[in-house]
């Protein structure tokens, strides 16, 4: 859908903003919320995080905004460098863009992006949230990475396919309405010329 590098960057930015906040909620509230409340004795997750002094990252407790900012930077760079370009190329190897219905092609791109980004971001998260107070062991890092992939992949797949990407594509269409309309007009003129 994005046509040039500027549009790709905006699309990636919008995607990462929504995705990072969704993952922070999923990780802190859904996966670890009960544990955080039990450890601190608090009645809410946010109170538990505040009581313990923040979120455990890089071997110490940091505020939630540090988690959001750190994950945003890593996700944005990975999306621009690996996620979008590689997923589009892989989808083009499976489908011919001119002959495939856009829904099938976009679904393939989304699924491919999840397949690339989820293991990569889970590995980065395994390093960021590694329990350094127990010492460092490569086997434990690998086990933590596999656990994160198992937890994150279903969430990533379903949220990206059914919620985040439809939302981002709708916002993107609103932002670049004029450019997309001009592109459709040019494509219609070209198809009329070839007939």
N, C-alpha and C positions, 0 to 999 in steps of 0.2 A: 503494500500500500504506500509507504513512503517512497517518494520519487528521487530525492537527492540527499546528499549527506546532511544538510541542515534538518530536513524532515526526519531522517533516520535518527538523528541525535535527539530531536524533540520527542519522537515516538519512544525511544529508549528511556529518556528522562521521565516521561509520564509513567511508563511501565514500572520503572524501578521505584519511583516515589510510592506508588500504590502497593507494589509487591513487598517492599521492605517493611512498611507499616503492617501489612497483613502477616508477614512472618514474625515480626516482633510480638504481635498479639498472640499468634498461634504458639510460639515458643514459650512466652512468659505466662500466658493465661491458661492455655489448653494443656500443653505438655507438662509444665513445671509449676503451675499455679497452686495445686494442692500441697505439693512438697514445700514450696516457699511459705505457705501459710502455716503448715505444721511445724516447720523449723523455727519460725519466729513467733508463733502463737497469735498472729494477727487474723482479723476476719476478712480482709480483702488482699488481693494480690499486690496492688499498688502500695498499700500500707506495709506489707511484708517486704517489698523491695526497698522502701524507704527506711524501714527498721534495720535491715542488714547493710545499709549504706550504698545501695545501688545494685547493679547487675555485675556478676562475676565475669570479668574479661581480662585477658592479658595478665592473669595471676593476681588481680586485685579487684576491688569493687569500684565501679564507675557509674555515673548517672545514666539514666535511660537514654538521654539525648546522645551520649557517646556511642551507645549501641546502635542507634538509628543512623548516626553519621558514619560510623565505621562500616556498617553493612551497606549503606548507600554507596559509598565510594567504591568498595570492592565490586558490588553488583553492577554499578554503572559502567565501570571500566571493563568488566568481563562481558557485559551485554554488547558494548560497542566493538570490542576487539574479537570476541569469540561467538557469543550467542547469536546475534542477528546475522552476521555474514555467513557463518558456518551453517546455520539452520536453513537459510535461504538457498545456499549452494547444494546442500543435501536434498532439500525438497525438489530442486530443479533436476537432480539426478533421477528422481523417481517419477516426476510428472513434467509434462510439457506445459509450460505456463499459458501458452496460447490456446491449448485444447482442453485444459482442465477447468472445471467450474471453480470459481474463486473460493467458495466455501471449503472445498476439499483441499485446495492448495494452502489456504490460510490455516486450516486445521493441521495439516502436515507441518507447516512452519512452527506453529505453536507447540506441537508435540515434540518436534525435534529440538526446539529451544529448551523445553523442560528437560529433555533427555541429556542435554549438554550442561545446562546451567545448574541443575539440582546437584549432581555429584561435585561440580567445581565449587559451588558456594558452600556445600556441606563440608567439603575438605577445609575450606578457609574457616568456617565456623568451628570445626574440630580443633583447629590451631588456636583460634581466638579464645574459645571457652575451655581449653585444655586445663585440667586440674593440676597446675604446676606445683602445688603444695605437696603432691604425692610423688614428685620427681617426674622425669620425662622418660617415657618408654615408647618406642616406635610401634610396638604391637598394640599398646593401649590407644595410641593416636589412630591407628588403622581401625581398631574396634569401634572407637567413638565415631569415626567417619562413616563406617557401615551402618551404625545405629542411626545417625542423623539422616543418611540417605533413605533408610527404611521408613523413618518418621516423616521426612519432608516430601518424598516423591509423590505419594498419593495426594497430599495437600496441594503441592505445586501443580500437579496434573489437572485436578478438578477445578481449582480456583483459576488457573490461567485459562483453561479451555472454556469454562462456563461463566466466569465472572470478570476477571481482570482484563483479559484481552477484548471481550466485547465492549466493556466500559471504555477502555483506552481507544479502541477503534472508533467508537461513537464520538468521544471528545476530539480525537484527531480529525475526523470528518468535519466537525464544527469549526475547528481552528483553521483548517486548510480548505474550506468549502469552495472558494473561488478557484484555487489552483486545481482541485479535483474536477470541478465542472469544466474548466478549460481543457484538461487532459481528456475527458470523455468526448468533448467536442472535436478535438484533434483526432482521436481514435475513430470517431464516426466519419469524419471527413476522409481519413485514409482508407477506411473500409469501402466508402462510396467510390473512391478513385480506383480501387482494385477490382471492382465489379465490372 
